[in-house]
Amino acid sequence: MTAATAVMACGIYFFKFANNFAFGGITGLAVLVAKTGVISSGDFNFVCNIVLLVLGFLVLGKGFGAKTFYCSMLLSFLLSILERVYPMDGPLTNQPVLELMFAIAVPAFGSAILFNMGASSGGTDIVAMILKKYTGYDIGRVLMLSDVAIAVAGVFVFGMETGLFSILGLVLRSVITDNFIESFNLSKCFNVVCSNPEPICNFIIRDLHRGATVYTAQGVFSGKKKYIVLTALNRPQAVRLRNFIKETEPGAFILISNTSEIIGRGFHTV
């Protein structure tokens, strides 16, 4: 969680704050507020998250989540530290499109890791949790509208070019975050049609430490009895199983597809 939060902090500070990209969330609002000169982006983010965390504990109680508290505080602390240790007067490069890509991808990568660990970086997520408890509103839609409002405000505060980049960033952010999350959970689903499933099943159980399901089938052309071995593996395990089948059961037919996650590991034979 610490490493993922540090990645998020670097992406936000070096690319989002430096370019005034205001595509939603507390950090997007911090970019707008910093323009007034009253408070820096990092310090505003710190103050906002402190208020939201206190509100979260008061309203949501023990169910609020220690992981969210830790990551939110750490992110705010790191952003404030970066402002003081490495102050920036402008972007790292003169390529706004390149900077936008990093401003989206780097925090999205860290956020996806936190999501997979059951944590979040706080901010508007806390607002969503509170609203979900006391209202019947569509929380996703409410947060999307607030993000759009912040991005559109960037047009008036920083000019048309930066504002349009912020709107584009808002559109791309959710897509890239979802893709990162999906890639972390991606597994390979095997359907192996064979005449002798025992060696394959033994390899899956003893060498790969996974489960499988075996069911009978009949070849349409040959009319012979067949067995289908069904299992889900991560990518390194999938390569090992594929190579094993090619060596020991060269006549087997293998169908491999992507699946989002391995849920169970039980071995069942029907």
BAFI-3210 file (N, C-alpha, C; in Angstrom, 3 decimals, decimal comma, padded with zeros to 6 digits):
// residues 270
n [1|2|3|4|5|6|7|8|9|10|11|12|13|14|15|16|17|18|19|20|21|22|23|24|25|26|27|28|29|30|31|32|33|34|35|36|37|38|39|40|41|42|43|44|45|46|47|48|49|50|51|52|53|54|55|56|57|58|59|60|61|62|63|64|65|66|67|68|69|70|71|72|73|74|75|76|77|78|79|80|81|82|83|84|85|86|87|88|89|90|91|92|93|94|95|96|97|98|99|100|101|102|103|104|105|106|107|108|109|110|111|112|113|114|115|116|117|118|119|120|121|122|123|124|125|126|127|128|129|130|131|132|133|134|135|136|137|138|139|140|141|142|143|144|145|146|147|148|149|150|151|152|153|154|155|156|157|158|159|160|161|162|163|164|165|166|167|168|169|170|171|172|173|174|175|176|177|178|179|180|181|182|183|184|185|186|187|188|189|190|191|192|193|194|195|196|197|198|199|200|201|202|203|204|205|206|207|208|209|210|211|212|213|214|215|216|217|218|219|220|221|222|223|224|225|226|227|228|229|230|231|232|233|234|235|236|237|238|239|240|241|242|243|244|245|246|247|248|249|250|251|252|253|254|255|256|257|258|259|260|261|262|263|264|265|266|267|268|269|270]
n.u [000,831|001,964|003,946|002,331|000,804|002,830|003,599|001,274|001,361|003,658|002,904|000,698|001,820|004,120|003,089|000,260|-000,350|001,713|001,007|-001,438|-003,685|-006,973|-008,725|-011,021|-011,952|-010,447|-007,812|-007,979|-009,652|-007,916|-005,977|-007,366|-007,955|-005,387|-004,649|-005,585|-003,672|-003,817|-003,396|-001,298|-001,424|-000,782|-000,982|-003,663|-004,909|-004,096|-005,373|-008,069|-008,400|-007,933|-010,172|-012,225|-011,600|-011,954|-014,673|-015,559|-014,975|-016,632|-019,183|-019,346|-018,175|-016,607|-016,586|-015,416|-012,759|-009,445|-007,402|-008,020|-007,853|-005,102|-003,839|-004,903|-003,986|-001,226|-000,862|-001,597|000,348|002,735|002,436|002,516|005,116|006,649|006,192|007,732|010,289|010,939|010,269|008,245|008,128|006,903|005,868|007,520|008,317|007,922|005,781|002,590|000,660|002,046|002,649|000,051|-000,705|000,989|000,106|-002,347|-001,917|000,066|-000,952|-003,285|-002,301|-001,209|-003,582|-005,086|-003,649|-004,071|-006,856|-007,059|-006,095|-008,035|-008,219|-008,269|-007,488|-008,841|-010,323|-012,776|-013,922|-014,594|-016,647|-018,501|-019,036|-020,312|-022,576|-023,784|-024,633|-026,658|-028,380|-030,396|-029,245|-027,713|-024,562|-022,263|-022,970|-023,338|-020,723|-019,413|-020,597|-019,647|-016,910|-016,881|-017,744|-015,556|-013,540|-014,532|-014,484|-011,796|-011,362|-012,137|-010,473|-007,774|-007,596|-008,514|-007,009|-005,658|-007,919|-009,382|-007,615|-007,875|-010,538|-010,352|-008,581|-010,202|-012,057|-010,420|-009,282|-010,872|-011,127|-008,470|-007,770|-009,601|-008,653|-006,094|-006,807|-008,204|-006,155|-004,484|-006,038|-006,310|-006,696|-006,131|-008,348|-008,702|-009,855|-009,543|-009,630|-009,451|-008,295|-007,281|-007,459|-006,141|-003,195|-002,964|-004,647|-003,353|-000,952|-001,889|-002,871|-000,720|001,646|001,004|-000,679|-003,411|-006,986|-009,380|-011,962|-013,502|-015,288|-017,383|-017,521|-018,509|-017,033|-018,056|-017,441|-015,856|-017,265|-016,297|-015,687|-014,821|-012,896|-013,200|-011,163|-011,402|-010,025|-008,659|-006,006|-003,130|-001,008|001,821|001,488|-000,255|001,349|003,096|001,325|000,343|002,693|003,245|001,049|001,442|003,713|003,045|000,415|-000,029|-002,111|-004,257|-006,842|-006,706|-008,354|-008,036|-008,942|-009,453|-010,057|-011,534|-010,833|-009,518|-011,573|-012,224|-010,529|-011,058|-011,166|-013,028|-014,786|-016,871]
n.v [-001,206|001,203|001,602|001,737|004,006|005,916|005,889|006,945|009,525|010,635|010,668|012,396|014,780|015,464|015,480|015,995|018,200|019,947|020,652|021,805|020,209|019,603|017,245|016,262|014,910|015,290|016,102|017,328|019,481|020,719|021,710|023,813|025,475|026,166|028,030|030,439|031,276|031,260|028,872|026,015|023,313|020,747|021,198|021,976|019,623|018,015|019,225|018,980|016,189|015,497|016,663|015,209|012,598|012,726|013,322|011,005|009,017|009,910|009,725|007,205|005,423|002,497|000,921|002,296|001,949|001,102|000,895|002,727|005,085|005,098|005,175|007,517|009,511|009,141|009,747|012,470|013,517|012,894|014,441|017,029|017,022|016,671|019,103|020,791|019,696|019,336|021,746|022,941|024,965|024,714|022,485|019,282|018,795|020,138|019,014|018,684|016,666|014,266|014,644|014,632|011,974|010,630|011,815|010,660|007,833|007,038|007,677|006,116|003,533|003,147|003,489|001,307|-000,824|-000,368|-000,708|-003,446|-004,409|-003,878|-001,266|002,379|005,707|007,595|010,829|011,825|009,332|008,904|010,740|009,549|007,176|008,160|009,432|007,200|005,853|007,446|008,393|007,839|008,255|007,844|007,109|006,926|008,478|010,987|011,598|011,599|013,813|015,832|015,634|016,315|018,966|020,124|019,717|021,234|023,740|024,177|025,124|027,819|028,805|028,189|028,494|027,665|025,568|024,085|023,446|021,823|019,690|018,767|017,872|015,848|014,189|013,397|011,777|009,699|008,661|006,849|004,728|003,823|003,173|001,087|-000,779|-001,334|-002,533|-004,773|-006,111|-006,863|-008,792|-010,702|-013,952|-017,239|-019,319|-022,722|-025,140|-028,354|-030,843|-034,246|-037,709|-039,032|-037,860|-038,019|-037,699|-034,949|-033,755|-034,550|-033,141|-030,509|-030,429|-031,334|-030,067|-027,456|-026,688|-026,141|-026,361|-028,385|-029,262|-032,125|-033,342|-035,484|-036,055|-036,323|-037,014|-035,493|-036,153|-038,530|-040,038|-041,075|-041,485|-038,733|-036,611|-033,568|-031,209|-028,685|-025,711|-022,881|-020,611|-018,618|-016,505|-017,420|-020,083|-021,010|-021,142|-023,193|-025,379|-025,593|-026,285|-028,718|-030,289|-030,366|-031,938|-034,377|-035,116|-034,886|-035,105|-033,810|-031,323|-027,890|-025,198|-021,899|-019,159|-015,752|-014,857|-013,082|-013,507|-015,886|-017,756|-020,064|-023,048|-025,691|-029,262|-031,070|-033,871|-034,975]
n.w [000,000|000,755|-001,226|-003,548|-002,990|-002,910|-005,586|-006,740|-005,591|-006,776|-009,496|-009,418|-008,365|-010,011|-012,593|-012,759|-010,957|-011,779|-014,351|-014,105|-014,454|-014,049|-013,561|-011,940|-008,642|-005,316|-005,672|-008,149|-007,547|-005,809|-007,518|-008,744|-006,544|-005,706|-007,567|-006,654|-004,907|-002,187|-000,812|-001,229|-003,679|-002,628|000,171|000,400|-000,416|001,696|003,940|003,175|003,046|005,701|006,948|005,650|006,454|009,249|009,250|008,034|009,973|012,049|010,936|009,645|011,366|012,854|010,613|008,636|007,642|007,969|006,128|004,080|005,553|006,209|003,638|002,551|004,332|004,017|001,281|001,219|002,937|001,546|-000,798|000,241|001,276|-001,070|-002,346|-000,827|-000,792|-003,480|-005,190|-007,907|-010,792|-013,179|-015,890|-016,450|-019,040|-022,409|-023,638|-023,640|-024,161|-023,726|-021,031|-020,001|-020,447|-018,667|-016,320|-016,062|-016,283|-014,338|-011,630|-011,933|-012,118|-009,521|-008,050|-008,946|-007,867|-005,127|-005,065|-005,645|-003,275|-001,519|-000,642|-000,713|-001,898|-000,500|-000,325|-002,651|-002,529|000,111|000,469|-001,211|000,195|002,455|001,351|000,224|002,452|003,567|001,599|-001,366|-003,761|-006,988|-006,628|-008,203|-010,412|-009,241|-008,337|-010,785|-012,011|-010,338|-010,848|-013,565|-013,371|-012,032|-013,938|-016,097|-014,918|-014,972|-017,522|-017,417|-015,449|-016,123|-018,838|-022,265|-023,533|-021,448|-019,971|-021,758|-021,977|-019,385|-019,365|-021,271|-019,908|-017,785|-019,094|-020,042|-017,741|-016,136|-017,906|-018,265|-015,620|-015,094|-016,955|-015,939|-013,486|-014,434|-015,798|-013,687|-012,449|-014,366|-015,624|-017,016|-018,656|-019,096|-021,372|-021,909|-024,192|-024,176|-024,230|-022,063|-019,033|-016,595|-016,217|-016,781|-014,886|-012,539|-012,792|-012,655|-010,030|-008,328|-009,206|-010,027|-008,044|-008,143|-008,773|-010,618|-012,964|-014,266|-016,982|-018,948|-022,521|-025,991|-029,061|-032,026|-034,692|-034,534|-032,703|-030,396|-026,862|-024,860|-022,648|-020,856|-019,450|-017,173|-016,037|-014,232|-014,411|-013,426|-015,500|-015,690|-014,775|-016,700|-018,992|-018,259|-018,002|-020,618|-022,035|-020,802|-021,589|-024,356|-024,460|-023,157|-023,895|-026,840|-028,662|-027,616|-027,516|-027,029|-025,594|-024,859|-022,906|-021,767|-018,392|-015,649|-012,921|-010,563|-008,606|-006,970|-005,684|-005,603|-006,300|-008,516|-009,739|-012,250]
ca.u [000,000|002,860|004,555|001,297|000,459|003,966|003,486|000,197|001,812|004,590|002,142|-000,136|002,624|005,008|002,402|-001,068|-000,225|002,642|000,360|-002,765|-004,750|-008,010|-009,757|-011,847|-011,443|-009,888|-006,587|-008,399|-010,112|-006,728|-005,339|-008,135|-007,800|-004,004|-004,555|-005,882|-002,475|-004,057|-002,832|-000,749|-002,223|-000,507|-001,524|-005,127|-005,266|-003,883|-006,438|-009,338|-008,465|-008,079|-011,591|-013,043|-011,321|-012,647|-016,096|-015,803|-015,002|-017,802|-020,429|-019,330|-017,739|-015,522|-016,615|-014,823|-011,640|-008,112|-006,558|-008,322|-007,292|-003,642|-003,444|-005,296|-003,049|000,100|-000,867|-001,592|001,652|003,760|002,258|003,023|006,572|007,207|006,144|008,794|011,588|011,197|009,297|008,204|007,547|006,222|005,930|008,836|008,634|007,048|004,876|001,412|-000,020|002,845|002,446|-001,309|-000,711|001,604|-000,758|-003,449|-001,487|000,827|-001,881|-004,219|-001,591|-001,196|-004,954|-005,504|-003,012|-004,805|-008,173|-006,884|-005,793|-009,182|-007,980|-008,414|-006,724|-009,728|-010,871|-014,202|-014,423|-015,201|-017,928|-019,383|-019,435|-021,274|-023,811|-024,395|-025,258|-027,804|-029,244|-030,656|-028,730|-026,731|-023,316|-021,350|-023,386|-023,072|-019,288|-019,057|-021,019|-018,730|-015,648|-017,081|-017,794|-014,185|-012,805|-015,026|-013,989|-010,425|-011,376|-012,251|-009,377|-006,458|-007,642|-009,165|-006,145|-005,510|-009,245|-009,721|-006,782|-008,469|-011,740|-009,873|-008,031|-011,324|-012,635|-009,478|-008,845|-011,614|-010,826|-007,129|-007,819|-010,291|-007,767|-005,058|-007,430|-008,504|-004,907|-003,990|-006,877|-006,473|-006,272|-006,372|-009,281|-008,356|-010,736|-008,667|-010,345|-008,442|-008,759|-006,770|-007,306|-005,465|-001,889|-003,164|-005,199|-002,296|-000,008|-002,562|-002,991|000,532|002,702|000,506|-001,446|-004,719|-008,052|-009,901|-013,202|-013,477|-016,597|-017,307|-018,086|-018,432|-016,608|-019,117|-016,952|-015,401|-018,214|-015,585|-015,818|-013,747|-012,960|-012,847|-010,596|-011,624|-009,279|-008,274|-004,645|-002,485|-000,292|002,970|000,986|-000,857|002,438|003,585|000,343|000,315|003,885|003,101|000,080|002,071|004,704|002,478|-000,833|000,023|-003,365|-005,312|-007,245|-006,687|-009,017|-007,621|-009,612|-009,176|-011,095|-011,166|-010,251|-009,684|-012,339|-012,085|-009,413|-011,468|-011,067|-014,291|-014,897|-018,265]
ca.v [000,000|002,366|001,775|002,166|005,389|006,741|006,004|007,907|010,862|011,119|010,962|013,585|015,988|015,818|015,609|016,611|019,528|020,784|021,090|022,343|019,344|019,519|016,307|015,647|014,486|016,295|016,651|018,256|020,691|021,365|022,464|025,056|026,322|026,657|029,174|031,656|031,661|031,212|027,633|025,186|022,132|019,689|021,532|021,927|018,208|017,521|019,747|018,391|014,779|015,452|016,953|014,095|011,439|012,934|013,182|009,587|008,289|010,320|009,290|005,793|004,627|001,539|000,326|003,239|001,299|001,560|000,988|004,001|006,124|005,099|005,594|008,912|010,332|009,030|010,494|013,899|013,827|012,844|015,586|018,216|016,885|016,899|020,544|021,468|019,119|019,502|022,710|023,004|026,182|024,388|021,080|018,688|018,889|021,040|018,139|018,526|015,382|013,281|014,883|014,198|010,517|010,220|012,303|009,706|006,446|006,747|007,537|005,016|002,299|003,052|003,327|-000,062|-001,696|-000,180|-001,314|-004,894|-004,729|-003,484|000,064|003,499|006,881|008,537|011,893|011,743|008,009|009,053|011,407|008,541|006,249|008,852|009,597|005,889|005,443|008,249|008,805|006,842|008,754|007,076|007,722|007,045|009,605|012,217|011,855|011,930|015,189|016,728|015,608|017,092|020,378|020,555|019,765|022,376|024,941|024,367|025,926|029,232|029,201|028,041|028,692|026,625|024,414|023,277|022,940|020,705|018,569|018,238|017,126|014,622|013,356|012,834|010,703|008,588|008,144|005,673|003,640|003,301|002,540|-000,200|-001,697|-001,768|-003,467|-006,005|-006,821|-007,467|-009,941|-011,543|-015,339|-018,015|-020,433|-023,830|-026,261|-029,318|-032,035|-035,302|-039,081|-039,469|-036,625|-038,219|-037,013|-033,494|-033,363|-034,714|-032,020|-029,297|-030,478|-031,537|-029,141|-026,075|-026,451|-025,600|-027,341|-028,569|-030,018|-033,021|-033,864|-036,331|-035,522|-037,261|-036,414|-035,535|-036,822|-039,895|-040,741|-041,646|-040,826|-037,797|-035,910|-032,147|-030,707|-027,242|-025,112|-021,473|-020,436|-017,353|-016,617|-018,349|-021,453|-021,361|-021,528|-024,503|-026,398|-025,738|-027,032|-030,087|-030,998|-030,594|-033,004|-035,653|-035,410|-034,063|-035,185|-033,065|-030,025|-026,908|-023,915|-020,990|-017,860|-014,887|-014,724|-011,952|-013,828|-017,246|-017,662|-021,252|-023,930|-027,055|-030,234|-031,801|-034,749|-035,341]
ca.w [000,000|000,817|-002,540|-004,494|-002,658|-003,338|-007,049|-006,985|-005,206|-007,807|-010,698|-009,188|-008,160|-011,129|-013,880|-012,652|-010,359|-012,543|-015,586|-013,761|-014,956|-013,007|-013,980|-010,913|-007,357|-004,412|-006,263|-009,205|-006,870|-005,236|-008,597|-008,926|-005,355|-005,662|-008,474|-005,886|-004,175|-000,739|-000,286|-002,306|-004,012|-001,667|001,491|000,311|-000,434|003,056|004,806|002,743|003,435|007,155|007,233|005,177|007,288|010,522|008,955|007,769|011,233|012,824|010,292|009,269|012,502|012,703|009,282|007,680|006,970|008,354|004,935|003,431|006,413|006,069|002,296|002,381|005,095|003,412|000,026|001,543|003,522|000,495|-001,691|000,942|001,360|-002,410|-002,626|-000,088|-001,149|-004,908|-005,735|-009,369|-011,348|-014,424|-016,276|-016,667|-020,465|-023,170|-024,377|-022,770|-024,387|-023,016|-019,597|-019,675|-020,385|-017,398|-015,241|-015,945|-016,146|-013,120|-010,504|-012,188|-011,777|-008,062|-007,586|-009,249|-006,876|-003,878|-005,227|-005,535|-001,885|-000,713|-000,081|-001,642|-001,464|000,193|-001,169|-002,963|-002,150|001,437|000,229|-001,792|001,250|003,318|000,590|000,041|003,709|003,968|000,485|-002,390|-005,029|-007,750|-006,184|-009,339|-011,248|-008,491|-008,373|-012,151|-012,252|-009,629|-011,586|-014,792|-012,985|-011,734|-015,204|-016,871|-014,246|-015,413|-018,755|-017,058|-014,561|-016,746|-020,282|-023,051|-023,808|-020,236|-019,617|-022,639|-021,550|-018,153|-019,736|-021,904|-018,842|-017,034|-019,903|-020,172|-016,439|-015,709|-018,839|-017,975|-014,299|-015,252|-017,675|-015,004|-012,534|-015,149|-016,107|-012,456|-012,119|-015,542|-015,550|-018,225|-018,480|-019,991|-021,681|-022,565|-024,657|-024,258|-023,995|-020,759|-018,252|-015,311|-016,105|-016,797|-013,580|-011,534|-012,951|-012,163|-008,573|-007,610|-009,623|-010,088|-006,820|-008,509|-008,912|-011,968|-013,098|-015,414|-017,381|-020,140|-023,759|-027,107|-030,313|-033,032|-035,901|-034,258|-031,858|-029,260|-025,570|-024,544|-021,369|-020,917|-018,191|-017,041|-014,934|-014,394|-013,917|-013,769|-016,765|-015,653|-014,661|-017,989|-019,893|-017,816|-018,346|-022,076|-022,433|-020,304|-022,441|-025,660|-024,326|-022,693|-024,601|-028,062|-029,404|-026,922|-028,068|-025,940|-025,814|-023,785|-022,951|-020,625|-017,379|-014,801|-011,622|-010,062|-007,368|-006,128|-005,996|-005,317|-007,388|-008,600|-010,884|-012,533]
c.u [000,866|003,470|003,544|000,904|001,567|003,964|002,410|000,664|002,748|003,850|001,328|000,720|003,392|004,273|001,049|-000,981|000,612|002,003|-001,022|-003,898|-005,768|-009,095|-010,329|-011,137|-010,916|-008,631|-006,908|-008,884|-008,935|-005,997|-006,036|-007,911|-006,401|-003,815|-004,813|-004,656|-002,630|-003,372|-002,338|-001,638|-002,037|-001,109|-003,053|-005,604|-005,148|-005,023|-007,773|-009,473|-008,566|-009,547|-012,465|-012,828|-012,022|-014,149|-016,456|-015,881|-016,241|-019,090|-020,460|-018,843|-016,611|-015,470|-015,950|-013,627|-010,286|-007,204|-006,759|-007,738|-005,781|-003,221|-003,771|-004,332|-001,669|000,176|-000,797|-000,240|002,736|003,653|002,785|004,548|007,223|007,220|007,308|010,189|011,950|010,160|009,398|007,512|006,766|006,370|007,363|009,284|007,729|006,085|003,631|000,683|000,716|002,652|001,062|-001,367|-000,117|000,751|-001,940|-002,931|-000,804|-000,090|-002,857|-003,589|-001,569|-002,578|-005,453|-004,905|-003,756|-006,169|-008,090|-006,598|-006,920|-009,025|-008,285|-007,645|-007,601|-010,314|-012,362|-014,779|-015,121|-016,562|-018,937|-019,894|-020,492|-022,619|-024,543|-025,142|-026,571|-028,740|-029,444|-030,138|-027,803|-025,367|-022,348|-021,689|-023,098|-021,589|-018,825|-019,428|-020,084|-017,375|-015,739|-017,075|-016,398|-013,381|-013,227|-014,549|-012,547|-010,320|-011,350|-011,067|-008,031|-006,456|-008,187|-008,290|-006,018|-006,839|-009,650|-008,878|-007,358|-009,708|-011,360|-009,313|-009,106|-011,927|-011,727|-009,150|-009,549|-011,308|-009,487|-007,098|-008,473|-009,406|-006,640|-005,624|-007,689|-007,237|-004,319|-004,740|-006,981|-005,894|-006,609|-007,263|-008,981|-009,537|-009,907|-009,480|-009,307|-009,070|-008,351|-006,503|-006,439|-004,098|-002,029|-003,667|-004,157|-001,283|-000,613|-002,566|-001,626|001,606|002,254|-000,291|-002,749|-005,733|-008,524|-011,225|-013,119|-014,899|-016,464|-017,983|-017,961|-018,043|-017,684|-018,670|-016,614|-016,425|-017,579|-015,800|-014,592|-013,948|-012,551|-012,385|-010,741|-010,856|-008,952|-006,946|-004,162|-001,584|000,950|002,532|000,390|000,205|002,952|002,622|000,297|001,511|003,799|002,167|000,685|003,048|004,054|001,206|-000,894|-001,269|-004,498|-005,594|-007,378|-007,387|-008,709|-008,323|-009,253|-010,366|-010,620|-010,464|-010,466|-010,376|-012,066|-010,917|-009,796|-011,340|-012,337|-014,267|-016,344|-018,261]
c.v [001,257|002,656|002,297|003,619|006,342|006,939|007,022|009,333|011,449|011,491|012,232|014,843|016,407|016,049|016,309|018,032|020,454|021,357|021,709|021,529|019,115|018,544|015,521|015,268|015,637|016,915|017,611|019,564|021,458|022,199|023,809|026,010|026,926|027,885|030,487|032,159|031,614|030,011|026,801|023,965|021,020|019,956|021,515|020,482|017,609|017,945|019,090|016,952|014,609|015,648|015,765|012,836|011,546|012,756|011,713|008,770|008,628|009,742|007,783|004,870|003,661|000,917|001,188|002,655|001,889|001,735|002,315|005,162|006,237|005,665|007,062|009,846|010,317|009,827|011,993|014,338|013,875|014,026|016,868|018,192|017,184|018,382|021,279|020,974|019,389|020,467|022,811|024,278|025,919|022,922|020,594|018,817|019,936|020,252|017,865|017,203|014,266|013,413|014,413|012,684|010,009|010,663|011,369|008,330|006,149|006,673|006,376|003,678|002,095|002,808|001,907|-001,057|-001,595|-000,851|-002,831|-005,334|-004,322|-002,137|001,123|004,677|007,938|009,562|011,737|010,356|008,079|009,724|010,405|007,576|006,868|009,009|008,273|005,450|006,169|008,658|007,651|007,268|007,744|007,726|007,924|008,247|010,940|012,579|012,220|013,376|016,177|016,782|016,428|018,580|020,918|020,694|020,962|023,688|025,227|025,183|027,411|029,707|029,211|028,227|027,470|025,387|023,499|022,680|021,751|019,477|017,924|017,404|015,802|013,652|012,684|011,646|009,467|007,923|006,855|004,473|002,992|002,604|001,174|-001,222|-002,206|-002,813|-004,811|-006,804|-007,485|-008,758|-010,956|-012,940|-016,023|-019,209|-021,496|-024,788|-027,231|-030,563|-033,127|-036,670|-039,584|-038,244|-036,780|-037,541|-035,498|-033,023|-033,491|-033,571|-030,731|-029,269|-030,465|-030,508|-027,679|-025,701|-025,710|-026,729|-027,428|-029,317|-030,854|-033,457|-034,568|-035,658|-036,594|-036,519|-036,571|-036,328|-038,295|-040,714|-041,329|-040,812|-039,962|-037,224|-034,455|-031,718|-029,187|-026,725|-023,665|-021,248|-019,020|-017,572|-017,521|-019,809|-021,923|-021,819|-022,918|-025,617|-026,641|-026,558|-028,493|-030,887|-031,304|-031,756|-034,355|-036,063|-034,590|-034,087|-034,405|-031,745|-029,035|-025,633|-023,020|-019,656|-017,057|-014,876|-013,715|-012,353|-015,293|-017,165|-018,847|-022,112|-025,396|-027,948|-031,061|-032,665|-035,167|-036,503]
c.w [000,000|-000,548|-003,558|-004,249|-003,073|-004,850|-007,413|-006,710|-006,264|-009,083|-010,574|-009,119|-009,403|-012,438|-013,786|-012,104|-011,230|-013,800|-015,362|-014,383|-013,842|-013,426|-012,802|-009,638|-006,513|-005,003|-007,406|-008,628|-006,284|-006,281|-008,792|-007,758|-005,294|-006,543|-007,743|-005,129|-002,672|-000,105|-001,463|-002,544|-002,987|-000,308|001,488|000,317|000,970|003,981|004,474|003,205|004,942|007,537|006,840|006,020|008,644|010,333|008,714|009,037|012,059|012,249|010,079|010,374|012,171|011,312|008,224|006,949|007,305|007,138|004,213|004,231|006,207|004,713|002,047|003,096|004,456|002,118|000,284|002,080|002,441|-000,462|-001,051|001,044|000,011|-002,767|-001,967|-000,476|-002,600|-005,499|-007,249|-009,823|-012,632|-014,742|-016,473|-018,112|-021,119|-024,057|-023,530|-022,941|-023,643|-021,507|-019,159|-019,543|-019,076|-016,205|-015,014|-015,549|-014,811|-011,887|-010,686|-011,823|-010,260|-007,492|-007,815|-008,256|-005,538|-003,937|-005,063|-004,108|-000,948|-000,052|-001,126|-001,079|-000,822|-000,752|-001,391|-002,687|-000,789|001,318|-000,308|-000,730|002,164|002,609|000,423|001,288|003,964|002,829|-000,479|-003,743|-005,689|-007,512|-007,334|-010,205|-010,558|-008,560|-009,777|-012,473|-011,562|-010,339|-012,867|-014,479|-012,710|-013,025|-016,045|-016,255|-014,646|-016,689|-018,426|-016,224|-015,292|-018,257|-021,004|-023,221|-022,602|-019,813|-020,459|-022,320|-020,289|-018,451|-020,393|-020,867|-018,027|-017,774|-019,903|-018,834|-016,048|-016,595|-018,497|-016,621|-014,383|-015,949|-016,787|-014,036|-013,202|-015,437|-014,868|-012,136|-013,250|-015,310|-016,865|-017,903|-019,539|-020,145|-022,513|-022,909|-024,896|-024,013|-022,615|-019,881|-017,005|-015,223|-016,035|-015,437|-012,477|-011,595|-012,393|-010,639|-007,890|-007,946|-009,617|-008,855|-007,101|-008,599|-010,350|-011,891|-014,369|-015,727|-018,726|-021,326|-024,835|-028,368|-031,379|-034,260|-035,629|-033,476|-030,615|-027,994|-025,295|-023,144|-021,583|-019,530|-018,185|-015,833|-015,262|-013,699|-014,172|-014,974|-016,716|-015,565|-015,982|-018,984|-019,536|-018,196|-019,854|-022,565|-021,994|-021,195|-023,800|-025,612|-024,038|-023,427|-025,881|-028,868|-028,771|-027,631|-026,918|-026,386|-024,620|-023,969|-021,712|-019,669|-016,349|-013,517|-011,302|-008,712|-006,452|-006,564|-005,747|-006,534|-007,405|-009,853|-011,051|-013,515]
res [m|t|a|a|t|a|v|m|a|c|g|i|y|f|f|k|f|a|n|n|f|a|f|g|g|i|t|g|l|a|v|l|v|a|k|t|g|v|i|s|s|g|d|f|n|f|v|c|n|i|v|l|l|v|l|g|f|l|v|l|g|k|g|f|g|a|k|t|f|y|c|s|m|l|l|s|f|l|l|s|i|l|e|r|v|y|p|m|d|g|p|l|t|n|q|p|v|l|e|l|m|f|a|i|a|v|p|a|f|g|s|a|i|l|f|n|m|g|a|s|s|g|g|t|d|i|v|a|m|i|l|k|k|y|t|g|y|d|i|g|r|v|l|m|l|s|d|v|a|i|a|v|a|g|v|f|v|f|g|m|e|t|g|l|f|s|i|l|g|l|v|l|r|s|v|i|t|d|n|f|i|e|s|f|n|l|s|k|c|f|n|v|v|c|s|n|p|e|p|i|c|n|f|i|i|r|d|l|h|r|g|a|t|v|y|t|a|q|g|v|f|s|g|k|k|k|y|i|v|l|t|a|l|n|r|p|q|a|v|r|l|r|n|f|i|k|e|t|e|p|g|a|f|i|l|i|s|n|t|s|e|i|i|g|r|g|f|h|t|v]
***
